[in-house]
Structures are given as structure tokens and as C-alpha cells.
């Protein structure tokens, strides 16, 4: 009985993760990082952001589209 409960809870958890990933737009992209510079920045360069990284981010579109919030 405990095993069935654990299996059912795991199945529910994984289906919830799949729905969350689909709603976030994760599956619309073929990669997680835009390019190698974005990967390098995300893995080890985010602690000391300088003007070079800010310009690369803006020019190469690392963070996607800017969306205005309507709750302001």
C-alpha cells in the first residue's frame, strides 16, 4: 500500500513538472543557453557583472523578450 502511494505521488509530481515546463515555454527552445558566452556567464561569471557582459547580454538576447507587467 505504501509503495502504491509513493508511485502515485511520484507520477503526480512528474506530471506537474511537465505542465510547468510547458507553460513556461521551455519546450519552445532547442537549447537552454543562447550561445557559449551565455553558458560561460551563467556558470561562473554572474558574480561580477561588468559592462562587457551587459552589452553581450543585450546584443545577443540572452534573457528573451521584455514583458511589461500589467499589475503596476
PDB file of N, CA, C and O in Angstrom:
ATOM      1  N   UNK A   1       0.821  -1.191   0.000  1.00  0.00           N
ATOM      2  CA  UNK A   1       0.000   0.000   0.000  1.00  0.00           C
ATOM      3  C   UNK A   1       0.869   1.261   0.000  1.00  0.00           C
ATOM      4  O   UNK A   1       0.583   2.222  -0.715  1.00  0.00           O
ATOM      5  N   UNK A   2       1.917   1.245   0.800  1.00  0.00           N
ATOM      6  CA  UNK A   2       2.810   2.399   0.842  1.00  0.00           C
ATOM      7  C   UNK A   2       3.503   2.600  -0.502  1.00  0.00           C
ATOM      8  O   UNK A   2       3.694   3.731  -0.949  1.00  0.00           O
ATOM      9  N   UNK A   3       3.876   1.499  -1.139  1.00  0.00           N
ATOM     10  CA  UNK A   3       4.557   1.575  -2.427  1.00  0.00           C
ATOM     11  C   UNK A   3       3.637   2.197  -3.477  1.00  0.00           C
ATOM     12  O   UNK A   3       4.083   3.025  -4.272  1.00  0.00           O
ATOM     13  N   UNK A   4       2.362   1.812  -3.490  1.00  0.00           N
ATOM     14  CA  UNK A   4       1.398   2.379  -4.428  1.00  0.00           C
ATOM     15  C   UNK A   4       1.248   3.881  -4.201  1.00  0.00           C
ATOM     16  O   UNK A   4       1.185   4.657  -5.155  1.00  0.00           O
ATOM     17  N   UNK A   5       1.193   4.284  -2.940  1.00  0.00           N
ATOM     18  CA  UNK A   5       1.087   5.701  -2.612  1.00  0.00           C
ATOM     19  C   UNK A   5       2.310   6.470  -3.127  1.00  0.00           C
ATOM     20  O   UNK A   5       2.164   7.546  -3.707  1.00  0.00           O
ATOM     21  N   UNK A   6       3.488   5.934  -2.922  1.00  0.00           N
ATOM     22  CA  UNK A   6       4.718   6.585  -3.374  1.00  0.00           C
ATOM     23  C   UNK A   6       4.746   6.675  -4.903  1.00  0.00           C
ATOM     24  O   UNK A   6       5.128   7.705  -5.457  1.00  0.00           O
ATOM     25  N   UNK A   7       4.348   5.616  -5.572  1.00  0.00           N
ATOM     26  CA  UNK A   7       4.321   5.626  -7.038  1.00  0.00           C
ATOM     27  C   UNK A   7       3.322   6.657  -7.547  1.00  0.00           C
ATOM     28  O   UNK A   7       3.619   7.387  -8.493  1.00  0.00           O
ATOM     29  N   UNK A   8       2.161   6.726  -6.945  1.00  0.00           N
ATOM     30  CA  UNK A   8       1.151   7.702  -7.376  1.00  0.00           C
ATOM     31  C   UNK A   8       1.610   9.135  -7.117  1.00  0.00           C
ATOM     32  O   UNK A   8       1.401  10.009  -7.959  1.00  0.00           O
ATOM     33  N   UNK A   9       2.226   9.385  -5.978  1.00  0.00           N
ATOM     34  CA  UNK A   9       2.716  10.732  -5.673  1.00  0.00           C
ATOM     35  C   UNK A   9       3.836  11.133  -6.633  1.00  0.00           C
ATOM     36  O   UNK A   9       3.898  12.284  -7.064  1.00  0.00           O
ATOM     37  N   UNK A  10       4.713  10.200  -6.967  1.00  0.00           N
ATOM     38  CA  UNK A  10       5.783  10.471  -7.916  1.00  0.00           C
ATOM     39  C   UNK A  10       5.209  10.792  -9.289  1.00  0.00           C
ATOM     40  O   UNK A  10       5.670  11.722  -9.951  1.00  0.00           O
ATOM     41  N   UNK A  11       4.207  10.031  -9.725  1.00  0.00           N
ATOM     42  CA  UNK A  11       3.572  10.283 -11.017  1.00  0.00           C
ATOM     43  C   UNK A  11       2.911  11.663 -11.045  1.00  0.00           C
ATOM     44  O   UNK A  11       3.029  12.384 -12.036  1.00  0.00           O
ATOM     45  N   UNK A  12       2.228  12.030  -9.984  1.00  0.00           N
ATOM     46  CA  UNK A  12       1.606  13.357  -9.913  1.00  0.00           C
ATOM     47  C   UNK A  12       2.652  14.467  -9.935  1.00  0.00           C
ATOM     48  O   UNK A  12       2.480  15.483 -10.609  1.00  0.00           O
ATOM     49  N   UNK A  13       3.722  14.264  -9.202  1.00  0.00           N
ATOM     50  CA  UNK A  13       4.797  15.267  -9.165  1.00  0.00           C
ATOM     51  C   UNK A  13       5.408  15.464 -10.551  1.00  0.00           C
ATOM     52  O   UNK A  13       5.589  16.597 -10.998  1.00  0.00           O
ATOM     53  N   UNK A  14       5.722  14.369 -11.225  1.00  0.00           N
ATOM     54  CA  UNK A  14       6.338  14.469 -12.552  1.00  0.00           C
ATOM     55  C   UNK A  14       5.389  15.074 -13.581  1.00  0.00           C
ATOM     56  O   UNK A  14       5.828  15.831 -14.447  1.00  0.00           O
ATOM     57  N   UNK A  15       4.106  14.758 -13.505  1.00  0.00           N
ATOM     58  CA  UNK A  15       3.166  15.367 -14.443  1.00  0.00           C
ATOM     59  C   UNK A  15       3.040  16.864 -14.172  1.00  0.00           C
ATOM     60  O   UNK A  15       2.888  17.651 -15.106  1.00  0.00           O
ATOM     61  N   UNK A  16       3.102  17.257 -12.914  1.00  0.00           N
ATOM     62  CA  UNK A  16       3.079  18.685 -12.584  1.00  0.00           C
ATOM     63  C   UNK A  16       4.301  19.407 -13.102  1.00  0.00           C
ATOM     64  O   UNK A  16       4.198  20.548 -13.553  1.00  0.00           O
ATOM     65  N   UNK A  17       5.460  18.764 -13.047  1.00  0.00           N
ATOM     66  CA  UNK A  17       6.682  19.365 -13.586  1.00  0.00           C
ATOM     67  C   UNK A  17       6.577  19.538 -15.098  1.00  0.00           C
ATOM     68  O   UNK A  17       7.024  20.547 -15.644  1.00  0.00           O
ATOM     69  N   UNK A  18       5.988  18.555 -15.770  1.00  0.00           N
ATOM     70  CA  UNK A  18       5.809  18.645 -17.218  1.00  0.00           C
ATOM     71  C   UNK A  18       4.891  19.781 -17.609  1.00  0.00           C
ATOM     72  O   UNK A  18       5.162  20.494 -18.575  1.00  0.00           O
ATOM     73  N   UNK A  19       3.815  19.959 -16.876  1.00  0.00           N
ATOM     74  CA  UNK A  19       2.884  21.057 -17.150  1.00  0.00           C
ATOM     75  C   UNK A  19       3.565  22.396 -16.903  1.00  0.00           C
ATOM     76  O   UNK A  19       3.401  23.328 -17.690  1.00  0.00           O
ATOM     77  N   UNK A  20       4.321  22.500 -15.827  1.00  0.00           N
ATOM     78  CA  UNK A  20       5.016  23.756 -15.525  1.00  0.00           C
ATOM     79  C   UNK A  20       6.036  24.090 -16.608  1.00  0.00           C
ATOM     80  O   UNK A  20       6.171  25.252 -16.991  1.00  0.00           O
ATOM     81  N   UNK A  21       6.750  23.095 -17.102  1.00  0.00           N
ATOM     82  CA  UNK A  21       7.729  23.334 -18.158  1.00  0.00           C
ATOM     83  C   UNK A  21       7.034  23.760 -19.448  1.00  0.00           C
ATOM     84  O   UNK A  21       7.527  24.636 -20.159  1.00  0.00           O
ATOM     85  N   UNK A  22       5.905  23.152 -19.750  1.00  0.00           N
ATOM     86  CA  UNK A  22       5.175  23.514 -20.971  1.00  0.00           C
ATOM     87  C   UNK A  22       4.645  24.945 -20.869  1.00  0.00           C
ATOM     88  O   UNK A  22       4.739  25.704 -21.834  1.00  0.00           O
ATOM     89  N   UNK A  23       4.099  25.316 -19.731  1.00  0.00           N
ATOM     90  CA  UNK A  23       3.554  26.661 -19.542  1.00  0.00           C
ATOM     91  C   UNK A  23       4.640  27.729 -19.564  1.00  0.00           C
ATOM     92  O   UNK A  23       4.376  28.865 -19.957  1.00  0.00           O
ATOM     93  N   UNK A  24       5.841  27.389 -19.153  1.00  0.00           N
ATOM     94  CA  UNK A  24       6.917  28.380 -19.110  1.00  0.00           C
ATOM     95  C   UNK A  24       7.530  28.649 -20.476  1.00  0.00           C
ATOM     96  O   UNK A  24       8.278  29.613 -20.636  1.00  0.00           O
ATOM     97  N   UNK A  25       7.224  27.809 -21.470  1.00  0.00           N
ATOM     98  CA  UNK A  25       7.797  27.979 -22.795  1.00  0.00           C
ATOM     99  C   UNK A  25       9.131  27.290 -22.972  1.00  0.00           C
ATOM    100  O   UNK A  25       9.816  27.516 -23.969  1.00  0.00           O
ATOM    101  N   UNK A  26       9.514  26.452 -22.023  1.00  0.00           N
ATOM    102  CA  UNK A  26      10.808  25.775 -22.077  1.00  0.00           C
ATOM    103  C   UNK A  26      10.945  24.904 -23.317  1.00  0.00           C
ATOM    104  O   UNK A  26      12.025  24.852 -23.905  1.00  0.00           O
ATOM    105  N   UNK A  27       9.888  24.222 -23.731  1.00  0.00           N
ATOM    106  CA  UNK A  27       9.957  23.303 -24.863  1.00  0.00           C
ATOM    107  C   UNK A  27      10.010  24.023 -26.211  1.00  0.00           C
ATOM    108  O   UNK A  27      10.248  23.379 -27.233  1.00  0.00           O
ATOM    109  N   UNK A  28       9.795  25.334 -26.239  1.00  0.00           N
ATOM    110  CA  UNK A  28       9.827  26.093 -27.491  1.00  0.00           C
ATOM    111  C   UNK A  28      11.252  26.367 -27.959  1.00  0.00           C
ATOM    112  O   UNK A  28      11.444  26.818 -29.088  1.00  0.00           O
ATOM    113  N   UNK A  29      12.244  26.111 -27.135  1.00  0.00           N
ATOM    114  CA  UNK A  29      13.632  26.394 -27.472  1.00  0.00           C
ATOM    115  C   UNK A  29      14.384  25.088 -27.669  1.00  0.00           C
ATOM    116  O   UNK A  29      14.072  24.079 -27.037  1.00  0.00           O
ATOM    117  N   UNK A  30      15.375  25.116 -28.549  1.00  0.00           N
ATOM    118  CA  UNK A  30      16.153  23.903 -28.764  1.00  0.00           C
ATOM    119  C   UNK A  30      17.373  23.830 -27.856  1.00  0.00           C
ATOM    120  O   UNK A  30      18.026  22.788 -27.797  1.00  0.00           O
ATOM    121  N   UNK A  31      17.696  24.903 -27.152  1.00  0.00           N
ATOM    122  CA  UNK A  31      18.818  24.903 -26.218  1.00  0.00           C
ATOM    123  C   UNK A  31      18.440  25.677 -24.962  1.00  0.00           C
ATOM    124  O   UNK A  31      17.503  26.474 -24.965  1.00  0.00           O
ATOM    125  N   UNK A  32      19.172  25.434 -23.909  1.00  0.00           N
ATOM    126  CA  UNK A  32      18.941  26.157 -22.669  1.00  0.00           C
ATOM    127  C   UNK A  32      19.653  27.508 -22.692  1.00  0.00           C
ATOM    128  O   UNK A  32      19.119  28.503 -22.201  1.00  0.00           O
ATOM    129  N   UNK A  33      20.854  27.541 -23.262  1.00  0.00           N
ATOM    130  CA  UNK A  33      21.645  28.771 -23.328  1.00  0.00           C
ATOM    131  C   UNK A  33      21.686  29.280 -24.761  1.00  0.00           C
ATOM    132  O   UNK A  33      21.679  28.492 -25.707  1.00  0.00           O
ATOM    133  N   UNK A  34      21.727  30.588 -24.916  1.00  0.00           N
ATOM    134  CA  UNK A  34      21.714  31.199 -26.243  1.00  0.00           C
ATOM    135  C   UNK A  34      22.969  30.858 -27.038  1.00  0.00           C
ATOM    136  O   UNK A  34      22.887  30.549 -28.227  1.00  0.00           O
ATOM    137  N   UNK A  35      24.131  30.912 -26.388  1.00  0.00           N
ATOM    138  CA  UNK A  35      25.402  30.593 -27.046  1.00  0.00           C
ATOM    139  C   UNK A  35      26.444  30.288 -25.965  1.00  0.00           C
ATOM    140  O   UNK A  35      26.122  30.228 -24.778  1.00  0.00           O
ATOM    141  N   UNK A  36      27.696  30.098 -26.393  1.00  0.00           N
ATOM    142  CA  UNK A  36      28.749  29.721 -25.437  1.00  0.00           C
ATOM    143  C   UNK A  36      29.048  30.834 -24.442  1.00  0.00           C
ATOM    144  O   UNK A  36      29.361  30.552 -23.285  1.00  0.00           O
ATOM    145  N   UNK A  37      28.959  32.097 -24.866  1.00  0.00           N
ATOM    146  CA  UNK A  37      29.199  33.201 -23.931  1.00  0.00           C
ATOM    147  C   UNK A  37      28.132  33.220 -22.828  1.00  0.00           C
ATOM    148  O   UNK A  37      28.434  33.481 -21.664  1.00  0.00           O
ATOM    149  N   UNK A  38      26.895  32.944 -23.209  1.00  0.00           N
ATOM    150  CA  UNK A  38      25.812  32.904 -22.237  1.00  0.00           C
ATOM    151  C   UNK A  38      26.019  31.758 -21.245  1.00  0.00           C
ATOM    152  O   UNK A  38      25.785  31.927 -20.048  1.00  0.00           O
ATOM    153  N   UNK A  39      26.454  30.596 -21.734  1.00  0.00           N
ATOM    154  CA  UNK A  39      26.747  29.466 -20.858  1.00  0.00           C
ATOM    155  C   UNK A  39      27.871  29.810 -19.883  1.00  0.00           C
ATOM    156  O   UNK A  39      27.762  29.545 -18.686  1.00  0.00           O
ATOM    157  N   UNK A  40      28.945  30.398 -20.394  1.00  0.00           N
ATOM    158  CA  UNK A  40      30.081  30.757 -19.537  1.00  0.00           C
ATOM    159  C   UNK A  40      29.663  31.758 -18.463  1.00  0.00           C
ATOM    160  O   UNK A  40      30.044  31.622 -17.300  1.00  0.00           O
ATOM    161  N   UNK A  41      28.880  32.762 -18.852  1.00  0.00           N
ATOM    162  CA  UNK A  41      28.415  33.753 -17.893  1.00  0.00           C
ATOM    163  C   UNK A  41      27.521  33.112 -16.835  1.00  0.00           C
ATOM    164  O   UNK A  41      27.659  33.403 -15.647  1.00  0.00           O
ATOM    165  N   UNK A  42      26.609  32.245 -17.260  1.00  0.00           N
ATOM    166  CA  UNK A  42      25.667  31.635 -16.324  1.00  0.00           C
ATOM    167  C   UNK A  42      26.348  30.683 -15.352  1.00  0.00           C
ATOM    168  O   UNK A  42      25.907  30.544 -14.211  1.00  0.00           O
ATOM    169  N   UNK A  43      27.411  30.029 -15.788  1.00  0.00           N
ATOM    170  CA  UNK A  43      28.086  29.067 -14.929  1.00  0.00           C
ATOM    171  C   UNK A  43      29.067  29.717 -13.947  1.00  0.00           C
ATOM    172  O   UNK A  43      29.182  29.269 -12.806  1.00  0.00           O
ATOM    173  N   UNK A  44      29.771  30.763 -14.375  1.00  0.00           N
ATOM    174  CA  UNK A  44      30.799  31.284 -13.469  1.00  0.00           C
ATOM    175  C   UNK A  44      30.965  32.795 -13.493  1.00  0.00           C
ATOM    176  O   UNK A  44      31.741  33.314 -12.690  1.00  0.00           O
ATOM    177  N   UNK A  45      30.293  33.527 -14.357  1.00  0.00           N
ATOM    178  CA  UNK A  45      30.551  34.954 -14.450  1.00  0.00           C
ATOM    179  C   UNK A  45      29.506  35.847 -13.842  1.00  0.00           C
ATOM    180  O   UNK A  45      29.664  37.067 -13.862  1.00  0.00           O
ATOM    181  N   UNK A  46      28.446  35.292 -13.303  1.00  0.00           N
ATOM    182  CA  UNK A  46      27.341  36.115 -12.826  1.00  0.00           C
ATOM    183  C   UNK A  46      27.643  36.852 -11.524  1.00  0.00           C
ATOM    184  O   UNK A  46      26.897  37.758 -11.150  1.00  0.00           O
ATOM    185  N   UNK A  47      28.707  36.489 -10.832  1.00  0.00           N
ATOM    186  CA  UNK A  47      29.033  37.155  -9.568  1.00  0.00           C
ATOM    187  C   UNK A  47      29.624  38.545  -9.779  1.00  0.00           C
ATOM    188  O   UNK A  47      29.414  39.440  -8.961  1.00  0.00           O
ATOM    189  N   UNK A  48      30.353  38.725 -10.860  1.00  0.00           N
ATOM    190  CA  UNK A  48      30.994  40.013 -11.143  1.00  0.00           C
ATOM    191  C   UNK A  48      30.571  40.478 -12.533  1.00  0.00           C
ATOM    192  O   UNK A  48      31.289  40.259 -13.509  1.00  0.00           O
ATOM    193  N   UNK A  49      29.423  41.111 -12.624  1.00  0.00           N
ATOM    194  CA  UNK A  49      28.918  41.575 -13.912  1.00  0.00           C
ATOM    195  C   UNK A  49      29.563  42.917 -14.229  1.00  0.00           C
ATOM    196  O   UNK A  49      29.525  43.845 -13.421  1.00  0.00           O
ATOM    197  N   UNK A  50      30.151  43.008 -15.411  1.00  0.00           N
ATOM    198  CA  UNK A  50      30.700  44.287 -15.838  1.00  0.00           C
ATOM    199  C   UNK A  50      30.002  44.714 -17.126  1.00  0.00           C
ATOM    200  O   UNK A  50      29.087  44.041 -17.599  1.00  0.00           O
ATOM    201  N   UNK A  51      30.436  45.819 -17.676  1.00  0.00           N
ATOM    202  CA  UNK A  51      29.793  46.393 -18.854  1.00  0.00           C
ATOM    203  C   UNK A  51      29.870  45.460 -20.065  1.00  0.00           C
ATOM    204  O   UNK A  51      28.960  45.454 -20.894  1.00  0.00           O
ATOM    205  N   UNK A  52      30.938  44.675 -20.175  1.00  0.00           N
ATOM    206  CA  UNK A  52      31.086  43.742 -21.298  1.00  0.00           C
ATOM    207  C   UNK A  52      29.959  42.710 -21.307  1.00  0.00           C
ATOM    208  O   UNK A  52      29.346  42.469 -22.347  1.00  0.00           O
ATOM    209  N   UNK A  53      29.688  42.106 -20.160  1.00  0.00           N
ATOM    210  CA  UNK A  53      28.619  41.119 -20.081  1.00  0.00           C
ATOM    211  C   UNK A  53      27.250  41.752 -20.308  1.00  0.00           C
ATOM    212  O   UNK A  53      26.384  41.147 -20.939  1.00  0.00           O
ATOM    213  N   UNK A  54      27.055  42.950 -19.805  1.00  0.00           N
ATOM    214  CA  UNK A  54      25.775  43.632 -20.018  1.00  0.00           C
ATOM    215  C   UNK A  54      25.537  43.890 -21.505  1.00  0.00           C
ATOM    216  O   UNK A  54      24.425  43.711 -22.003  1.00  0.00           O
ATOM    217  N   UNK A  55      26.581  44.308 -22.205  1.00  0.00           N
ATOM    218  CA  UNK A  55      26.444  44.554 -23.648  1.00  0.00           C
ATOM    219  C   UNK A  55      26.221  43.251 -24.410  1.00  0.00           C
ATOM    220  O   UNK A  55      25.370  43.198 -25.297  1.00  0.00           O
ATOM    221  N   UNK A  56      26.975  42.196 -24.078  1.00  0.00           N
ATOM    222  CA  UNK A  56      26.774  40.907 -24.738  1.00  0.00           C
ATOM    223  C   UNK A  56      25.351  40.408 -24.522  1.00  0.00           C
ATOM    224  O   UNK A  56      24.710  39.913 -25.449  1.00  0.00           O
ATOM    225  N   UNK A  57      24.868  40.541 -23.306  1.00  0.00           N
ATOM    226  CA  UNK A  57      23.511  40.097 -22.994  1.00  0.00           C
ATOM    227  C   UNK A  57      22.482  40.820 -23.845  1.00  0.00           C
ATOM    228  O   UNK A  57      21.569  40.202 -24.392  1.00  0.00           O
ATOM    229  N   UNK A  58      22.633  42.105 -23.948  1.00  0.00           N
ATOM    230  CA  UNK A  58      21.667  42.895 -24.711  1.00  0.00           C
ATOM    231  C   UNK A  58      21.775  42.621 -26.210  1.00  0.00           C
ATOM    232  O   UNK A  58      20.757  42.461 -26.882  1.00  0.00           O
ATOM    233  N   UNK A  59      22.994  42.566 -26.738  1.00  0.00           N
ATOM    234  CA  UNK A  59      23.194  42.363 -28.168  1.00  0.00           C
ATOM    235  C   UNK A  59      22.743  40.972 -28.621  1.00  0.00           C
ATOM    236  O   UNK A  59      22.161  40.824 -29.696  1.00  0.00           O
ATOM    237  N   UNK A  60      23.011  39.962 -27.806  1.00  0.00           N
ATOM    238  CA  UNK A  60      22.729  38.590 -28.211  1.00  0.00           C
ATOM    239  C   UNK A  60      21.386  38.070 -27.707  1.00  0.00           C
ATOM    240  O   UNK A  60      21.004  36.947 -28.036  1.00  0.00           O
ATOM    241  N   UNK A  61      20.675  38.848 -26.931  1.00  0.00           N
ATOM    242  CA  UNK A  61      19.346  38.451 -26.469  1.00  0.00           C
ATOM    243  C   UNK A  61      19.345  37.245 -25.550  1.00  0.00           C
ATOM    244  O   UNK A  61      18.562  36.317 -25.751  1.00  0.00           O
ATOM    245  N   UNK A  62      20.208  37.243 -24.547  1.00  0.00           N
ATOM    246  CA  UNK A  62      20.330  36.102 -23.636  1.00  0.00           C
ATOM    247  C   UNK A  62      19.045  35.846 -22.858  1.00  0.00           C
ATOM    248  O   UNK A  62      18.684  34.690 -22.635  1.00  0.00           O
ATOM    249  N   UNK A  63      18.361  36.882 -22.448  1.00  0.00           N
ATOM    250  CA  UNK A  63      17.272  36.718 -21.481  1.00  0.00           C
ATOM    251  C   UNK A  63      15.897  36.808 -22.113  1.00  0.00           C
ATOM    252  O   UNK A  63      14.909  36.960 -21.396  1.00  0.00           O
ATOM    253  N   UNK A  64      15.801  36.721 -23.413  1.00  0.00           N
ATOM    254  CA  UNK A  64      14.482  36.689 -24.057  1.00  0.00           C
ATOM    255  C   UNK A  64      13.868  38.058 -24.194  1.00  0.00           C
ATOM    256  O   UNK A  64      14.559  39.076 -24.155  1.00  0.00           O
ATOM    257  N   UNK A  65      12.550  38.069 -24.356  1.00  0.00           N
ATOM    258  CA  UNK A  65      11.813  39.303 -24.578  1.00  0.00           C
ATOM    259  C   UNK A  65      11.442  39.954 -23.261  1.00  0.00           C
ATOM    260  O   UNK A  65      11.173  39.272 -22.273  1.00  0.00           O
ATOM    261  N   UNK A  66      11.430  41.266 -23.253  1.00  0.00           N
ATOM    262  CA  UNK A  66      10.975  42.011 -22.091  1.00  0.00           C
ATOM    263  C   UNK A  66       9.462  42.060 -22.115  1.00  0.00           C
ATOM    264  O   UNK A  66       8.864  42.429 -23.126  1.00  0.00           O
ATOM    265  N   UNK A  67       8.843  41.692 -21.013  1.00  0.00           N
ATOM    266  CA  UNK A  67       7.392  41.695 -20.915  1.00  0.00           C
ATOM    267  C   UNK A  67       6.994  42.687 -19.850  1.00  0.00           C
ATOM    268  O   UNK A  67       7.452  42.601 -18.710  1.00  0.00           O
ATOM    269  N   UNK A  68       6.145  43.629 -20.212  1.00  0.00           N
ATOM    270  CA  UNK A  68       5.665  44.625 -19.262  1.00  0.00           C
ATOM    271  C   UNK A  68       4.603  44.004 -18.362  1.00  0.00           C
ATOM    272  O   UNK A  68       3.724  43.280 -18.829  1.00  0.00           O
ATOM    273  N   UNK A  69       4.692  44.293 -17.078  1.00  0.00           N
ATOM    274  CA  UNK A  69       3.703  43.793 -16.125  1.00  0.00           C
ATOM    275  C   UNK A  69       2.488  44.695 -16.139  1.00  0.00           C
ATOM    276  O   UNK A  69       2.616  45.915 -16.247  1.00  0.00           O
ATOM    277  N   UNK A  70       1.318  44.108 -16.031  1.00  0.00           N
ATOM    278  CA  UNK A  70       0.083  44.893 -16.060  1.00  0.00           C
ATOM    279  C   UNK A  70      -0.444  45.233 -14.671  1.00  0.00           C
ATOM    280  O   UNK A  70      -1.435  45.954 -14.551  1.00  0.00           O
ATOM    281  N   UNK A  71       0.193  44.734 -13.631  1.00  0.00           N
ATOM    282  CA  UNK A  71      -0.303  44.958 -12.276  1.00  0.00           C
ATOM    283  C   UNK A  71       0.304  46.184 -11.600  1.00  0.00           C
ATOM    284  O   UNK A  71       0.169  46.347 -10.388  1.00  0.00           O
ATOM    285  N   UNK A  72       0.956  47.026 -12.348  1.00  0.00           N
ATOM    286  CA  UNK A  72       1.586  48.217 -11.764  1.00  0.00           C
ATOM    287  C   UNK A  72       0.556  49.282 -11.487  1.00  0.00           C
ATOM    288  O   UNK A  72       0.898  50.357 -10.995  1.00  0.00           O
TER     289      UNK A  72
END
